[in-house]
Amino acid sequence: MASLSRALRGIAATRPRQSPARGWGLRPLVSGPGPTSEKSVPYQRTLKEAEDASAAAQGPSQPLPGTASVVVIGGGSLGCQTLYHLAKLGVSGAVLLERERLTSGTTWHTAGLLWQLRPSDVEVELLAHTRQVVSRELEEETGLHTGWIQNGGLFIASSQQRLDEYKRLMSLGRVYGIESHVLSPGETKALYPLMNVEDLYGTLYVPHDGTMDPAGTCTSLARAATTRGAQIIENCPVTGIRVRTDDFGVRRVAAVETEHGSIRTPCVINCAGVWARAVGRMAGVNVPLVAMHHAYVVTERIEGIQNMPNVRDHDASVYLRLQGDALSVGGYETNPIFCEEVSDEFAFGLFDLDWDVFTQHIEGAINRVPVLEKTGIKSTVCGPESFTPDHKPLMGEAPELRGFFLGCGFNSAGMMLGGGCGQQLAYWIVHGRPEKDMHSYDIRRFHRSLTGHGRWIRERSHEAYAKNYSVVFPHDEPLAGRNMRTGPLHEELRARGCVFQERHGWERPGWFSAQGPAPVLPYDYCGAYGHRAREDYAYGRLLGQEYTFSFPPHHDVIKKECLACRGAAAVFDMSYFGKFFLVGPDARKAADWLFSADVSRPPGSTVYTCMLNHRGGTESDLTVSRLAPGPQASPLAPAFEGDGYYLAVGGAAAQHNWSHIRTVLQDRKFRCQLIDSSEDLGLISVQGPASRAVLQELLEADLSDDAFPFSTHKLVRAAGHLVRAVRLSFVGELGWELHAPRPSCLPVYQALMTAGAKHGLVNAGYRAIDSLSIEKGYRHWHADLRADDSPLEAGLAFTCKLKSSVPFLGREALEKQRAEGLRRRLVGFTVDEKVPMFGLEAIWRNGQVVGHVRRADFGFTINKTLAYGYIRDPSGGPVSLDFVKSGDYALERMGVTHAAQAHLKSPFDPDNKRVKGVY
């Protein structure tokens, strides 16, 4: 066959059709070329029975049971892994339904790569479990070979920034015992003689990466699962999900329907891959994913390629998978072909490969391995893959329907993440929570207004696909799907130079530029589909300055915002916070059970607390304000009888909080209402030594310590508008929050800025909040406080009412942990050198790695880098305070260690005088 380069030229000449990805506008995103006849893929076998065209007509491979404890829909990697792990946990009566044959959807043609290092500690742990299952456990258990080949992985760096990213991964790998090496171009050439290294800065080599065979893996999983009592039924398409509404009005799964009968079950797991959205519609559940074509080609034999590592050339957006004595070549382009729906009849099929779209990958591959220019193409593989708005899988229980779980949307990483995610999904179902913090994958991370929003899903999924191989910078922001949810001050702040961040649809202030407005413009699809790429505009230019692992040019701008807050006053727009009311006859019982702290205080009090799961992990941290009952409803409080509470939660976790509270209320059958007022109320906070002086000019209330103590709230008038003023601080300063009806926010803000002019009041954003809060030692949920971290480990024991006899969710787990001793502990560190850190840095104690940094930032008041991370005792014993104090510490950044000082108290204002107004 022709060489790669000649094949491209020849195909372009003989098939002069226009690329489906060109000149389309938005309309052609609907579909791409249809499926073609089956083509060869680089595996010796699949799970399809040869020439068995009548298999589906013969009906299910075995009779359907009348009931099942769990029904898994979909027999690909995730379905098989989840069924296997359910069986390992002792679940009896689990059934997997596959519409055709196992692996017939996307799994059968997947590349099967497994890379152990990713820029997420949780993902590293998930990948490690997959590797353990496919490389050892399944073969030991079944005697079947999964097709695991350990030939190593090589990441290519064509820029210094890319090499810095790899050095960060290497440091994280040390924490988990993953061997990796940063190689010079010369060392890379010695390892991979066929590689062009002239344009390289270096590479990251991970010797124990490898590949797995989809058919071999799924065969082994099926054998192991059925041996443990699980049931697999092929040729049995699901036609519907039957739902019932219980006595409390809660929708629950009742049964799965097929053409051959129904199975009664309380639990369904949607592992249907590109068909997951259709399965979701059967149950009235939005599944935010889209299907796109993903392609690779398989070369003819290459002399000298045997035993070479797999290669990821991120800067060229191409991967090279060793396939015996050949290579599979694929990648991620900026103009992928969307397919709106994949036919229910599509099985073991492929699409025609669009060479106009694929050309860029071959050019990048030839540059990296020049021998490919003269190497023929043996086969092409182009199949459907599902992609999500943030390039993370969709897992967990759907908020719309109890008992309906998701295990889909794996962005072409279903094989490598399948073992870890299948294990966590099984644990989720059996125990009500995963073992690890899976918030980044939990479907509840998306606000319910977005999961069915077609434009948002399509734009964000496209950008996530196109940026799959981009450098992961700490402060990057999406350009797609923006301006979906804006606060009442959005236009005003934009005019004042606000550079916005996006968090789950919300636009929130990041920092303020003196260069004028920087609006976020409509998404340009990277110039694909006939759109004109934006070459130079204010927001894109400022965001581009964030593409660094050093301090950005606006580092000093953030410094000014922070020091103004410490020295005078700053105003923060926090309208994107979740704002809920919990009211009704059982509201106090619900609050006692939900919240770890004692919130049963008199009306007018505000309490900082956590919400836990049954394992003692932290589902949220939030403030709870006790309300007085009243017959009259207003935007600031509903009318209610009994007890009432006003909850303020971080906006990035608002949907997660809402779903968690609703689930607990349903499970405990509490008679109370949870009301979401997040869109109806704004939140403006004024913080700093001059905050009292500024606010006293606006608020018709006495703000003295005696009249308005810390952790209290009142309904007062601000510039003539009724607001709920709460005396709290999230930065360690004297300050108040003003919770106001949306129409009142702008006039209140404008009056604030006028009154604050003579006091030095400035606008500040969340970049300043990040710095100020870490300087004070305040925790950020899902950074240094997650669902697998307990308050005791995080130094938040004061939020737990353990001295009382009141039961609360997670109490038993905390009592057990306290009795046995903490096996890890969150510790703060300062580094005297002015060196940027962002998280994932390894923590060294007395020459041993004892953990990694969860969150880091620069503290401008103390003029030092600060970092927080959990440390363990390498001997496995409890981590005592003496253990923390007695160590010599260093933090490893990009392979270089920096001496660090450990702190058990915040190095800034450790006696908490400033929040009390003592300066």
N, C-alpha and C positions, 0 to 999 in steps of 0.2 A: 504494500500500500504506500501511497505518497507520504512524504515526511510531514511533520506538523505544519511547518510553514507553507509548503507547497499545497498541502491539503486545504489550508485556509484560502489560498489564492484560487485554487481550482474550484472549490465549492462556491466561492463568491462569483466566479465566472459562469458556472453552470446553473446557479440558482440566483438569478438577478432580481429576486423579489425584495421588496422593502422590508427592513426589520420591523416586526410588530411593535418594537419599542420606540420607533421614531415617528415624530410628527403626529402623535395621537392625542395630545391634550389629556384630559381626564378620562374621556370615553374609553380608550383602549385598556384601561386598567381592569375592565370587567373580565376579560378572558384572554387567554393566549391560545396557541395552537392546540388542537385536540390530541388525544392519545393515539399512539401508533401501535403497531404490533410489537410484541415482546422482543427485546434485544438482549444480547449477552451482557452479564455484569461480572465483575471480577471475583466471583466466588464459584467454587466447584459445584455447589449445590444450593438449592433453596428448599423451602418446605412445601413447595407446590408439587403435587403429584403429576408426573409426566403424562401429557395427552389425556388428562382427565376432565374433558370439557363438560361432562355430564354430572360432575360431582355436586354442583349446587342443586341440580334438579332432583338429586336423590334425597334431598332434605338433610336435616341435622345429622351430624356424625354419631350422635347417640340421643336417646330420649331426653326430653327436658324434665327436670324435677319440678314438682309443684311449688316448692319453696326453696329459698336459699338465704343464708345469712348475709352474703354479699354477692352482688353481680358485677363483674368487671366487663365493660364493653370495649372490645378491641384487642386483637391478638398480636400486637406489635411488641416492641421492646418494653415499653412501659406497662402494658397489660400483663405480659408474662412475668416481668420483675415484681409487679405488685401482687399478683396471685401467688408467686413463690414466697414472698415475704409474709403474706397473710397466712399461708400454710405453716411457715416456720414459727409464727407466733401462736400456732395452735388453733386457728380459726377453722371450724368444721363447717361444711356446707357452703364453701365458696365456689362460685361458678364463673367461668370466663366464656363469653359469647363472642364468636368471631363470624362476621358475615360471609367470609370466604374461607381462606386457609390462613394459618398463623403466618405472620410476616408479609401478607400479600399487599399491604398498603405501602407505606414509606420504608418500613424497616428493611425489606428485602434488598433494596438497592443502596442502602446507606454506605458511606465510606468506612464506617466502623473504627474511626480513630479514637484514641484516648490519650489526652494530654493531662498531666497531673496538676499543673500549676495554672491558676487563674487568679485575677485580682480580687478574691473574696475568700475569707477563711472558711466560710460555710461550704462554698463550692469545692474547695480543696478537700474537705472532709467527705463530701458526697462522692467525688471522683475516686477518692481512696477506697471507699466501700465498693464501688463498682469494680475497681481493679481487683480487689480481694475476691469478690464473687466469681468473676470470669477467669481469673488467672489461677485460682486455687480451689475455692469452696465447691463449685459445681462439679468439677472433675472428681474431687475426693468423694462427693456425695453420690454421683451417678455413674462414674466410670466413663462418661462421655467427654470428649474434648470440645471445648468451646471455640476453638480456632484462635486462641490467644497467642499472639506473637510479640515478644518483647524485643523490638529493634531500636527503641529509643526515639527521642524527639528533638528536633533542632529548630529553634526560633531565630529568624534572621533579623538583624538590625541594620538598616540602611541610613540611620540617623542617630545622633547622640541622644535625642529624646527617647527613641525606641530602645536604645541600649539601657538608658536609665530605667525605663519601665521593666525591662527584664531583670535588672539588678534588684528592683523592688520585689519581683516575684521570687528571686533567689533567696532574699532575706526571709520572706514569708515561708518558703519551703523549708528553711532550717528549723522552723518551729515544729513542723510536722515530720521531720526526718526524711524529707524528699531530697535525694541527691541531685544536685544540679551544679553546672559549671558555666561561668562566663568565659567564652573562648575568644581568642584573637582571630583575625582573618587567617593568619598562618596556621593556627591550630585547627581552625575549621576546615581548611583545605586538606590538612593531614587526615582528618576524620572522614571527609567527604570529598575525595579527589576529583569528582566530576563537577564540583560546584565552582561557579565564578564568584570569587571573593574580592574582586578589585574595588567594588563599590560598597564594601561592608565596613561597619564600625566594630562589629563583633557579633557573636551569637550566644544564645543560651542553650546549653545541651543538658537534656534530662534523660539519663541512660535507661530508666525503667518505664518510659512511655511505651506505647505499643498499639496494636490493632486487635480487633476481635471480629469473628465471622458472625454475622447476624443469624444465619440459619443454625450454626453450631451452638451459639449462645441460647437461642430460643428453644431449640430442641432439648438442651440440658435443663433449662428452666421448667419446661413443660413436664419433663420426666420427674424432676424433683418435686414439683408441686402436686402432680397426680399421685405420686407415691405417698405423699403425706395426706391424701384424701381430697384434694381439690379436684374439680371437674372442668374439663375443657370441651366445649361443644362448637364445632366448626360448621360452616355452611348454614348459619342461622342468623340472618339479619334481624336487627332490632327494628321494630316498626313504631314503638311508642313507649312512653313512660307514664304509668298510671299514678296519679297524685291524689291524696286524700287531705282533707282539712280537719284537724282535730278539734276537740271541744273548746280550745282556747284560740281558735282561728289561725293556727299555724299550719302551713302547707308542708306535707311530708311525703316522701317517696312511699308508694304502696306496692308497685309491681312493675316488671318489665314485660312488654308485649312483643311477640314475634309472630310471623306467619304460621308458626307451628305450635302456638300456645303461649301461655303467659307463666311467669315465675313471680310468685309473691315474695317480696323482699323489702326490708326497711332501708337498704343501703345500695346505692349504685355508684360505680366509679367510671367516669367518662374518660377512657383512654383511647378514643377513636381517632386521634391524630388529625389529619386534614378534614375528617368528617365530624370532628368534635362539635363544631358550631351547629351542624344539623341535629346532632343528638341533643345538644342543649335546647334547641327550639322545641323538641318533643316534650321537654319538661318545663318550658317557660323560663329557661335560664339563658342569660346572655353569656356567650363565650367569645371574648375579644381576641380573635386571631384571624389571620388571612392566609390563604394558600398562595405560594409562589413557586415558579419553576426553579429548581436548583440542579445544576449540571456538573458533570465531570467527564473526562475522556480517559480511556485506558490505552496506553501506548503498546507498541510492539516491544520485543525483547531489547534490553539495553545492556550491553556488555559492561561489567564492572559496577552495576547498580546493586547487585545482590548484597543483602545484609546492611544496607545503608539506613540511617534513621529516616523517619518521616520528617517532612519539612513544612514549616509554616513561615512563608515570607509575607508578613503582615503588611509591609509597606507596598508590596506589589499586589496585595489582596489575593494571594494564591496559596494553595497547599499542594504538596507532593506526597502522596501516600505510596509507600513501597508495596508492590504487588508481585511478590516472587522475584522475577527478573525483569519486571516492568514497573511503570509508575501510573498511578491514577492522578490526574491533574484537574483541579477545580478551584473555585474561589467565589468571591462575593462582589457583585458589580453594582453600579449605581442605577442601572436600568433593568432590574429583574422583571420578569413577565408575571403578572398577576393572573390567577385563575379564580374566578368568583366562586364557582362550585366545582367539585370533583365528582364525577358520576358515581352513583352507587355500584355500578357494574365494573368500575375500574379496579382491576386486581392483577398484580404481577405485570403491570403495564408501564410504558414510558411514553414521553412526549418526543416529538422531533426536536433535536437540539438546534437552537437558533444561533448560527455562527456569528451573526453580526453582534449579538450580545456577548458571546463567549470569547471573541477574539482577544480581548484584553488579557485574559488569563493565560492564553498560550504565549503571548508576547512576554508577559512577566516570567513565565516558566522557562522560556528559552533563554532569557537574560540570566536566570539563576543557574540553570543546568544547560549549557550551550549544546550538548550532544542531542538535545531534544529537537533541534532544528532539522536534523537529518533522521529523526525517528518517526516511524509510521504510527498511525492510529489504528488500534485493533477494534475498539468499540466505543460508542458514545452512550452516556447514561444521563437522562434528563427526566426527573420525576418531581412530583409535588411534595413540598415540605410546608409545614405550618410555622408561621412567624407571628410574634406578639408585639405589642406597642413598646415594650421596654427590653425586648430580647431576653426575657426571663420566662421560664415555664409558668403554666397556670395550674395551681394545686390547691387542695383544701376544699372545704364545704362551701357550696354556693350560698350566698346570703339569701337568695330568693326561695330556696327549697332545702329543707332539712333532710339529710340523708343522701343528698346528691353531691358527689365529690368529683373534682376535676384532677386529671393527671395527663395533661396534653399541652400543646403549644411549646414544643421543645427546641424550635429554632435550629434544626439539623443537628442537635446534640443529644438526641434521645438515647442513643446507645451508650454514650460515655456517662451521662448523668442518670441513666435508667436504674442502675443498682442502688445508688444512694437515695434517689427520689422514690423508687419503689419501696425501699425499706421505710422511709419516713412517712409515706402515704399509708402504708399498712399500719404503722404505729399510731398514726393520726386516727385511723378508724377504730382501732382496738382500744386505745387509751384516751381518746378525746383530744390529744395534742401530739404533735411530733416531738421526738427527742431533741432535735436541734432547732435553732431559730430559723424558721422558714418564711419569715415575713416577706422577704424579697420575692418569693414564689407564690405566696398566698393570694388567691384571687381577691381577697378582701383588701388588698393594697390599692385597688382601683376604686375610685368613687363610683357609686351606682349610676351617676349621670353620664359616665363615660363608657361603660362596658357595652352599651348598645349604640354608641355614636359612630356611625360608619366612617365619616370623614376623619375623625380623630384616630380611629383604629388604623385606617389605611395609611394616613400620613406618618404616624409614629412607627408603624411596622415597617414601612419602606425605609425610613431613616435608620431604624435599628439594624435592618438588613445591610444597608449600604455602609454603615459605620461598624460593622461587625469586627473588622480587623483594624479599626482605628486605635491609636494610643488612648488608653483610658486615663484621662487627666482628672485630678481630684475635683476640679470646679467646672467641669464641662456642663453645658446645658443643651437640651434639645432645641432644634429650630422648628420642628414639625409639631402640629397639634397645639399651637400656642393660643393664648388669649381665650381659652375656653371658659374659665371662671375668673372673673376679676373682682376685686374689692371696691368699696365705695370711694376710695381715694385714688384709684388707679390712674385716671387721667391727670389729676392734680400732681401726683408724684412723678409721673412720666414727664410732665412739663418742667419739673424741677431737676431733671437729669437722672431719675431713678433707672438703674440697670436691674431688670427683673430676673428672678429665678422662677423656674416652674417646678411645682410639687403637686403631682397627681391632679393636674388640670388647673390648679390655682396659680395665678401670677402673684408672687410675693417680692417685696423689695430685697435686692441683694446688696447693693451699695449705690452711692450717688456720685455721678460724674459731673465735673465742672464744665465739661465740653458741650452740655446741652442735652436735649431729648435724644433718647436712643430707643425708638419704638421697635417692637418685634414685628417684622413684616410677614405676610402670608408665606407659607412654605413653597419652596421652588423646586422640590424633588431633585435637588442636586443637578438641575439642568436637563433632566431626562423627560421623556414623553412630550417634547415640544415646549417645555417651560424654559424660560430664560434664567440662567443661573445668576444670582445676585453676586456681583463681583466686589462691591465696596459699599457698605452702608454701616451706620454708626454701631448698631447692636452687634453685627457680625464682626466688626473690627475690634470692639471691646472684648467680645467673647474670645476672639483669636488670641488676645493677650493672656488669656487664662491657660493657653496650651503650653504649660510649662510645669516642671517639677521644682522650680525655684520660686522666689517671690515674684509676683506679677508687677507690672509697672504701676498699678494702682494700689500697691501695698501701703504706701504712705497716705493714700486717701482713706483707706480703712482705718489706719492708725489715727487720723484726725477725728474720725467718727467715734472711735473708742475713747480717746483721751478727752474729747468734749463731754462724753457721758460721765467719765470719772471726775472731770474738773468742774463741769457746769450742769448741763442737762441735754438729753437727746430724746427725740420722739420716734417711736417705732410703730409702724402700721402692722398690726398682727391680726388683721381681719380674716386671714385665711384659717385661723384656728377653728376647730370644731367647737360648737356651742350647743349643748344639750340640756334639756330639763328632764329630771326624773321626779315624777310626782304621782301621788295616789295613796290609797289606804295602806299598801304594803311597801311604800317607798323607803321607810326607815329600815324595815327588815332587809330589803334589797340592798340598801347602802351598807348596812352592817356586814352583809355577806360579800358584796362586791369589793369594797375598799379595805385595804390593809390597815389604814389609820382609823382612829376614832373620829367619825364625822358627825356623831350625834350630839353636837354642841348647839348652843342657842342660835336662833336665827340672827344673821348678821356676821357669823363667823365664816372664815374661809380656811380650808385645810389642804395642804399639799399631801398627796397620798399616791399609792400605787394600786394597780389591779393585778392580781396574780392568777395563775392557772393552778390546777391541782398538784402540779409538781413543784410549786413554789417559784416558778419562773415569772418574770415581770411582763405582763401583757401591755402595760401602759403606766405612765406617770402623768398626773393631772392635778388640777385644783378643783375642790368641791366646796361650793358656798351654800350654806343652809339658808332656806327661804322661809318666810312667814306665810301661812296660808291666807288666801284672800279670794273673795267672790268675783272680783273684777279682773278680766284678762287685759294684758297690755303687751306690747312688743318685748318688754323686759321681764315679764313673768306671766305664765298662763294662770287662769283661775283654777284652783284645786282645793280639795279637802284632804285632810290627813297631813302628810309630810311632803316636803319638796326640796330639791337640790338643783343647783345650777352648776354644770360641769363645763370646764374649759380644757380642751385637749389640743395637743399639737396637730396642726393641719395635715401634715404628711401622714399621720396615723389616725385621722378622724374616722375614715370608713372602717378601719380595723377596730377602733374603739366601739363604734356604733354596733358593729356585728357581734363583738364579744359580749357587750352588755345585753343585747337582745337575746343572744343564745342563753346566757345565764338566767335571764328573766323567764324565758320559755321553759328551760329545764327545771327551774325551781318553782314555776307556776306562781310567781309573785303577781299580785293584783296592783299594777301600777303602769304608768305610761312613760315611754321614752320619746321625747319630742325634739326634733332636730331644727334648731333655729340658726344654723350656721350661715345661711344665705341672707337671713333677715337682720342679723346684728353685725356690726363692725366692732373692732377692738383697737383702740389707740392707747399706747403706753408711753408714759413720760417717766424717765429714769435719770437720776443724778442728784448731786447735792443741792442744786437749785430747783429741783422739781416741785418742792412744796411752794416756793415763792412764785413759780410760774402758774401752778394750778390754783393757788389761792386767789388769783385775779379772775379766774373763770368760774370756780365752783362755789356755789352758795352753801358752803359748809365749813365748819371749823376743821382744819387739817392738822391740828396739834396732836402730839402723841397721846395725850389723855383723851381727846375727843375722837380720834381716828387711829386706833392702835394698828400695829402690823397684823396681818392676817385677819382683817375684818373688811366688810363691804357695806355700802349704803346706797340707796337711791337718792341722788342729788341732781341739781340743775347745773349744767355747764353751758355758759353762754346762752342761757334760756332754754336749753334742751335737757330733757330728763335722761339721765344716764345712770348706769350702775358703776360706781367707783369702787375699786378693789385695791387695797393697799398690799401690794406684793412686789417682789423683785425677781427677775430671772437673770440679772447681771451682777447682783451683789451691791446695789445702791438703794438709797431712799427712792421710792417711786410708787406710782399708782397706775392701774389699768382703768381705762374708761370703756365700758361696754355700752354701745349706743345703737339705737335703731338705725338702719342703713341710711335713711334720708337725713339723719342728724349728723352723720360722721363728717361730712365736708365742712359745714359751718363750724362745728366744734374744732376741727383741725385748723381751720383758717384763723379762728380766734386764738388758738394755742400759739400758732406761729407769730401772731402779732404781739401777744403778751410776752412771749419768750424771747423776743428780739433783744431786749435790754439785758436778759439774763444769760445770753450765750447759747440759747437752745438751737440745736441743729437736727437735721434729718439723719437717721442712721438706718442701716439695713441688717439683714441676717448674717452677713459676713462679720459685722461688728458683734452681733449677738453671739456667734460661735466663739469669737476670741474672748469676749468679756465673760461668758459663762464658763469656759474652760479655765480661765484665770481664777475664777471664784471656786471652781471645783464642782459646779452644778452638772448634773447628769443629763445627757441627751438620750432619749429613748431611741432604740435601734442603732445606737452607736456604742456608747459604753454601758447601755442598759437594754437587755434584750429578753426575749421570751424564754431563753435558757439560762438567764442570770437571775439569781435570787437577790432580794433587797439586802440580805445579810452579806452576801459576797460583794455587793456594790457599795457597801458602806451606808445603806439607807435603813438600818434597823430602826431608826427613830420614826419611820413611817409605818411601823407594824405594831398593832395593839396586842403584843404578846404578853404584856403584864396584866391585861384584863382577862376575863374568862369568856369574852365574846367570840364565838366561832366565826371564821371568815375563810373564804376560798383560798387554799394554799397553806393554811395555818399548820396542819399536821406535817406537811413537808418541811416547813421552816423549823418547827420544833425538833424534828428528827435531825435536820442539818446542824442546828445549833448544838444538839447533844453530841453528835459525832465529830464536830469540828469542821471548819471550812476547808475544803480541798483546793480552793483558789480564792483570790482576793483582788479586788480592783485597787490599783495603786497609782498615784499620780507621780509624774517625773518632771523635773526641769533640766534643761540643757543650757549651760552657760554660753556655748557657741551660738551665734545667730545662724542657725541652719534650719531650712524648711523641712517640716515633717507633716505627714498627712494621714497616718495610720498604716498598718500592716508591717511596721518596722519590728524587727525581732528584739526582744528584751533579754539581755544577758545579766546574769547574777553570778558573781564569783567564777566567771569563765564558762558558765553553762547557760544554754537557752532555757528560759523559764516561762515564756509566753510571748505575746506580740501586742503591739499598740493597737487599740481600737479607734482612738480619736486623738488627733494632735492639731495644734494651732500655735500661733505666736501670740504671747501676752505682751501687749505694748506698755502696760503700766509697770510690770516688773522687768520688761525688756529681755525676756527669755522665751525660748521654745518650751511649750508644755505638752505633755502627752499622758494619756491614761490607758492602762491595759491590765488585764488579769494575769497574775503570776501563779505558778504552781511550785510545789516542792518536788524536785526531780526524784526524790526517794518515795514519793507517793503519799507522804503524811500530810496532816493538816498544815495550813499556812497560818502560823501564829503571827501576832504583831511583832514579836521578837525576831521571827524569821525575816520579816520585811525589813526591820530596822538594822539588822546585822549584816546585810549584804552590800557588796560593792557592785554598782549597776552601770550598764552601758546600753545604749540603743543603737541598733545597726540600721543605718540608712544606706541603701544601695551598695551594700558590701563593706561599708566603712563604719566602724563603731565610734560613738561619741559618749564620753563620760556623762553620767546622769545622776541626779540626786533624787532619791525616793522621798515622797511626802505622804503622810497619812492624814494630814490636814491641808487645806488650801494654803499655798504660800502667800496669797493675797487676803488681807483682812481675816485672819483665822478666827478671831473672836467675834465676828459678825456684828461689828459695831455700826458699820455704814448702813446696813439695811434698817437699823433702828434710828437712823438719823444722827448718829454720833460721829462727828468728823473732827 
